[in-house]
Amino acid sequence: MLDDAEPNDDVAELLTASKGLIKLMMSAKSQVKINCGHHFRGPTLAHAR
């Protein structure tokens, strides 16, 4: 796989896609923390801010 130069483009696209997915998951996690903060008073709300 390392012999060809073309697959590198696929790898770059995959990395970009995974980075976007990670950002999406992180933002989703922060939203969940904020939502939980309303229900459970505690450190979750402090971390979300």
N, CA, C and O atoms as CSV, one atom per row, in Angstrom:
chain,resi,resn,atom,element,x,y,z
A,1,MET,N,N,0.829,-1.203,0.000
A,1,MET,CA,C,0.000,0.000,0.000
A,1,MET,C,C,0.868,1.260,0.000
A,1,MET,O,O,0.463,2.304,-0.511
A,2,LEU,N,N,2.059,1.150,0.575
A,2,LEU,CA,C,2.936,2.309,0.651
A,2,LEU,C,C,3.666,2.552,-0.670
A,2,LEU,O,O,4.255,3.616,-0.865
A,3,ASP,N,N,3.631,1.559,-1.591
A,3,ASP,CA,C,4.335,1.712,-2.867
A,3,ASP,C,C,3.716,2.804,-3.731
A,3,ASP,O,O,4.430,3.583,-4.364
A,4,ASP,N,N,2.390,2.859,-3.755
A,4,ASP,CA,C,1.709,3.824,-4.619
A,4,ASP,C,C,1.540,5.172,-3.910
A,4,ASP,O,O,1.460,5.242,-2.684
A,5,ALA,N,N,1.488,6.228,-4.708
A,5,ALA,CA,C,1.293,7.569,-4.158
A,5,ALA,C,C,-0.196,7.899,-4.046
A,5,ALA,O,O,-0.591,8.736,-3.234
A,6,GLU,N,N,-1.010,7.247,-4.854
A,6,GLU,CA,C,-2.441,7.552,-4.903
A,6,GLU,C,C,-3.188,7.242,-3.604
A,6,GLU,O,O,-4.004,8.059,-3.175
A,7,PRO,N,N,-2.945,6.103,-2.963
A,7,PRO,CA,C,-3.686,5.793,-1.729
A,7,PRO,C,C,-3.514,6.846,-0.647
A,7,PRO,O,O,-4.349,6.943,0.252
A,8,ASN,N,N,-2.432,7.650,-0.713
A,8,ASN,CA,C,-2.223,8.677,0.297
A,8,ASN,C,C,-3.381,9.670,0.314
A,8,ASN,O,O,-3.760,10.180,1.368
A,9,ASP,N,N,-3.938,9.937,-0.871
A,9,ASP,CA,C,-5.087,10.840,-0.938
A,9,ASP,C,C,-6.263,10.244,-0.172
A,9,ASP,O,O,-6.974,10.957,0.536
A,10,ASP,N,N,-6.463,8.948,-0.314
A,10,ASP,CA,C,-7.548,8.276,0.401
A,10,ASP,C,C,-7.309,8.355,1.904
A,10,ASP,O,O,-8.236,8.588,2.680
A,11,VAL,N,N,-6.063,8.160,2.302
A,11,VAL,CA,C,-5.712,8.222,3.726
A,11,VAL,C,C,-5.976,9.627,4.260
A,11,VAL,O,O,-6.518,9.793,5.352
A,12,ALA,N,N,-5.589,10.633,3.481
A,12,ALA,CA,C,-5.809,12.024,3.893
A,12,ALA,C,C,-7.301,12.294,4.056
A,12,ALA,O,O,-7.726,12.931,5.020
A,13,GLU,N,N,-8.090,11.804,3.102
A,13,GLU,CA,C,-9.540,11.994,3.189
A,13,GLU,C,C,-10.101,11.280,4.408
A,13,GLU,O,O,-10.988,11.796,5.087
A,14,LEU,N,N,-9.581,10.097,4.680
A,14,LEU,CA,C,-10.042,9.322,5.827
A,14,LEU,C,C,-9.716,10.054,7.121
A,14,LEU,O,O,-10.542,10.129,8.030
A,15,LEU,N,N,-8.491,10.599,7.194
A,15,LEU,CA,C,-8.085,11.346,8.391
A,15,LEU,C,C,-8.970,12.569,8.580
A,15,LEU,O,O,-9.405,12.865,9.693
A,16,THR,N,N,-9.231,13.273,7.489
A,16,THR,CA,C,-10.079,14.469,7.574
A,16,THR,C,C,-11.481,14.077,8.038
A,16,THR,O,O,-12.079,14.754,8.874
A,17,ALA,N,N,-11.994,12.990,7.494
A,17,ALA,CA,C,-13.327,12.526,7.866
A,17,ALA,C,C,-13.363,12.115,9.333
A,17,ALA,O,O,-14.321,12.428,10.041
A,18,SER,N,N,-12.326,11.416,9.795
A,18,SER,CA,C,-12.288,10.971,11.182
A,18,SER,C,C,-12.161,12.153,12.125
A,18,SER,O,O,-12.738,12.153,13.212
A,19,LYS,N,N,-11.389,13.184,11.701
A,19,LYS,CA,C,-11.262,14.387,12.528
A,19,LYS,C,C,-12.619,15.068,12.658
A,19,LYS,O,O,-13.001,15.516,13.739
A,20,GLY,N,N,-13.343,15.140,11.539
A,20,GLY,CA,C,-14.673,15.744,11.565
A,20,GLY,C,C,-15.604,14.947,12.465
A,20,GLY,O,O,-16.412,15.520,13.196
A,21,LEU,N,N,-15.490,13.625,12.412
A,21,LEU,CA,C,-16.326,12.757,13.227
A,21,LEU,C,C,-16.007,12.964,14.704
A,21,LEU,O,O,-16.907,13.014,15.543
A,22,ILE,N,N,-14.709,13.085,15.014
A,22,ILE,CA,C,-14.290,13.309,16.399
A,22,ILE,C,C,-14.849,14.632,16.905
A,22,ILE,O,O,-15.359,14.715,18.022
A,23,LYS,N,N,-14.748,15.677,16.063
A,23,LYS,CA,C,-15.295,16.982,16.455
A,23,LYS,C,C,-16.790,16.866,16.716
A,23,LYS,O,O,-17.314,17.432,17.676
A,24,LEU,N,N,-17.468,16.120,15.844
A,24,LEU,CA,C,-18.908,15.935,15.986
A,24,LEU,C,C,-19.231,15.238,17.308
A,24,LEU,O,O,-20.143,15.639,18.030
A,25,MET,N,N,-18.470,14.193,17.609
A,25,MET,CA,C,-18.688,13.436,18.842
A,25,MET,C,C,-18.394,14.297,20.068
A,25,MET,O,O,-19.118,14.244,21.062
A,26,MET,N,N,-17.317,15.098,19.987
A,26,MET,CA,C,-16.954,15.940,21.117
A,26,MET,C,C,-18.051,16.970,21.388
A,26,MET,O,O,-18.414,17.207,22.540
A,27,SER,N,N,-18.573,17.578,20.328
A,27,SER,CA,C,-19.634,18.578,20.490
A,27,SER,C,C,-20.898,17.900,21.028
A,27,SER,O,O,-21.621,18.474,21.842
A,28,ALA,N,N,-21.152,16.685,20.568
A,28,ALA,CA,C,-22.313,15.939,21.058
A,28,ALA,C,C,-22.147,15.630,22.539
A,28,ALA,O,O,-23.101,15.729,23.310
A,29,LYS,N,N,-20.933,15.255,22.938
A,29,LYS,CA,C,-20.660,14.957,24.345
A,29,LYS,C,C,-20.889,16.195,25.201
A,29,LYS,O,O,-21.490,16.112,26.272
A,30,SER,N,N,-20.404,17.359,24.721
A,30,SER,CA,C,-20.554,18.590,25.500
A,30,SER,C,C,-22.035,18.950,25.620
A,30,SER,O,O,-22.476,19.439,26.660
A,31,GLN,N,N,-22.809,18.706,24.543
A,31,GLN,CA,C,-24.243,18.981,24.589
A,31,GLN,C,C,-24.919,18.069,25.605
A,31,GLN,O,O,-25.795,18.500,26.354
A,32,VAL,N,N,-24.502,16.803,25.624
A,32,VAL,CA,C,-25.071,15.848,26.571
A,32,VAL,C,C,-24.750,16.276,27.999
A,32,VAL,O,O,-25.601,16.192,28.886
A,33,LYS,N,N,-23.504,16.741,28.219
A,33,LYS,CA,C,-23.107,17.204,29.550
A,33,LYS,C,C,-23.978,18.371,29.991
A,33,LYS,O,O,-24.422,18.431,31.137
A,34,ILE,N,N,-24.218,19.303,29.062
A,34,ILE,CA,C,-25.030,20.477,29.384
A,34,ILE,C,C,-26.453,20.033,29.732
A,34,ILE,O,O,-27.038,20.513,30.703
A,35,ASN,N,N,-27.006,19.109,28.928
A,35,ASN,CA,C,-28.363,18.632,29.177
A,35,ASN,C,C,-28.452,17.909,30.520
A,35,ASN,O,O,-29.425,18.072,31.256
A,36,CYS,N,N,-27.434,17.114,30.833
A,36,CYS,CA,C,-27.416,16.378,32.095
A,36,CYS,C,C,-27.275,17.354,33.258
A,36,CYS,O,O,-27.800,17.117,34.346
A,37,GLY,N,N,-26.557,18.457,33.018
A,37,GLY,CA,C,-26.332,19.437,34.074
A,37,GLY,C,C,-27.636,20.021,34.586
A,37,GLY,O,O,-27.754,20.367,35.761
A,38,HIS,N,N,-28.620,20.128,33.690
A,38,HIS,CA,C,-29.907,20.672,34.102
A,38,HIS,C,C,-30.620,19.694,35.028
A,38,HIS,O,O,-31.339,20.107,35.937
A,39,HIS,N,N,-30.422,18.406,34.800
A,39,HIS,CA,C,-31.106,17.395,35.599
A,39,HIS,C,C,-30.332,17.066,36.872
A,39,HIS,O,O,-30.907,16.935,37.953
A,40,PHE,N,N,-29.020,16.937,36.720
A,40,PHE,CA,C,-28.201,16.574,37.877
A,40,PHE,C,C,-27.313,17.748,38.264
A,40,PHE,O,O,-26.416,18.123,37.509
A,41,ARG,N,N,-27.551,18.316,39.404
A,41,ARG,CA,C,-26.694,19.413,39.854
A,41,ARG,C,C,-25.379,18.818,40.324
A,41,ARG,O,O,-25.345,17.935,41.181
A,42,GLY,N,N,-24.294,19.324,39.742
A,42,GLY,CA,C,-22.999,18.768,40.112
A,42,GLY,C,C,-21.911,19.242,39.190
A,42,GLY,O,O,-22.068,20.261,38.517
A,43,PRO,N,N,-20.799,18.517,39.145
A,43,PRO,CA,C,-19.631,18.908,38.362
A,43,PRO,C,C,-19.867,18.891,36.849
A,43,PRO,O,O,-19.119,19.524,36.105
A,44,THR,N,N,-20.889,18.179,36.389
A,44,THR,CA,C,-21.097,18.063,34.936
A,44,THR,C,C,-21.370,19.430,34.324
A,44,THR,O,O,-20.851,19.741,33.252
A,45,LEU,N,N,-22.172,20.244,34.987
A,45,LEU,CA,C,-22.511,21.567,34.462
A,45,LEU,C,C,-21.273,22.463,34.465
A,45,LEU,O,O,-21.069,23.248,33.540
A,46,ALA,N,N,-20.451,22.344,35.506
A,46,ALA,CA,C,-19.235,23.157,35.601
A,46,ALA,C,C,-18.272,22.798,34.476
A,46,ALA,O,O,-17.637,23.682,33.899
A,47,HIS,N,N,-18.157,21.513,34.160
A,47,HIS,CA,C,-17.245,21.076,33.094
A,47,HIS,C,C,-17.751,21.533,31.730
A,47,HIS,O,O,-16.962,21.850,30.840
A,48,ALA,N,N,-19.063,21.564,31.574
A,48,ALA,CA,C,-19.642,21.908,30.271
A,48,ALA,C,C,-19.393,23.381,29.933
A,48,ALA,O,O,-19.279,23.737,28.760
A,49,ARG,N,N,-19.309,24.233,30.952
A,49,ARG,CA,C,-19.141,25.665,30.685
A,49,ARG,C,C,-17.712,26.028,30.378
A,49,ARG,O,O,-17.411,27.196,30.133
